[in-house]
């Protein structure tokens, strides 16, 4: 196969072989199915970042990594990335969205099944079917083994959630039927675990055929491929599943017969950050540590240091999370104290109650033309201020967005700060402030315009009020704020 001498830099949705030109350099996004990255891959990526990049590596909200370089990556680097599994062996399908899974897959005592083999098998399938490159780069699949660390609420086109019925494991099919950022919805289909990949292949191939037809008819502006939800809105769920059954040659099992059993599986708490810190694995005598990565950004030295810890004390790999943090797994109980200290020595943290644990921020106007505020710097000021003036006893999700696109976080936060164009002429930064639940995706508007320089004090005051006036120590900030405002 021939490869271009330099990576392309024309993408709207960046990947490795087709990056995009951002405000602060050329942005490349590297896929890690299920968020798994080996210590060796850490070494290779660190070398590239030091040679071509800005010494920064960023974890995304899909458990990818992003790097920014001063020039397009040369052919030698791209080939090395393929050799070390940092890129798909098939260039054309490398741009499809990352395959998501719980970061605790395979080690979670609560899981119904280890879904890592399914992730690897589907990733291999994609590499063997270059015709799927025609699909939207946003096409996304998620496997959920019913782990305590839940990822099934993340926005994906297809999500397969493990359930147990009469001592047998099935996957309940969920499809992305709603708008941008919405979680997939159950379509009342159960798939035996041994049929998951062939059903997924049928779902995807029909989507490919639909895409080809729509592009031929030039239905979509600029010849952009349709999303899977466009197919579903056009055909309807029933027609889509009927065609899947025709392709498979057998009838899919309806979950309506198993409503009572499915209802008894219980609900898992979303977005608790409980994975941070030290936790036992299902493997006897082994533990994982959830590491807090400030704003999802690591220096090359920190990244290499974490890879070394995984190699020396863990299973030789890190697990990236869609909350822009990571796990070090397979740590012996005798090594926990040493590894925790090494994490602190790297300038990172291992507590869900650290201010950085639940703060997210987009790249801001330093890296994006659409942003009105310097979200990264503003978020750092808030974290530093909170660290010095208040001791949190539960994680508080604070979301900084430079505009209303909300690229960094699609799900609701406890406190959302959305950068807006200032009304005055002195170019001061301002935010619209939202809290709790409300009529918008950001929550309830508290202030329509608030100076960025005063945000740290405002947030500290709200958090102190929560701690002093809440009904009991277990009342969350969201519960308190919904009741108070």
Secondary structure by P-SEA (a helix, b strand, c coil): cccccccccccccccccbbbbccccbbbbbbbccccccaaaaaaaaaaaaaccccbbbbccccbbbbbbcccccaaaaaaaaaaccccccccccccccccccccccccccccccaaaaaaaaaaaaaacccccccccccbbbbbcccccccccccccbbbbbbbcccbbbbbbbccccccccccccccccccccaaaaaaaaaaaaaaaaaaaaaaaccccccccccaaaaaaaccaaaaaaaaaaaacbbbbbcccaaaaaaacbbbbcccccccccccccccccbbbbbbcccccccaaaaaaaaaaaacccccbbbbccccccccccccccaaaaaaaaaaaacccccccccccccccccccccccccccaaaaaaaaaaaaaaccccccbbbbbbbbcccccccccccccbbbbbcccccccbbbbbbcccccccccccccccccccccaaaaaaaaaaaaaaaccccccccaaaaaaacc
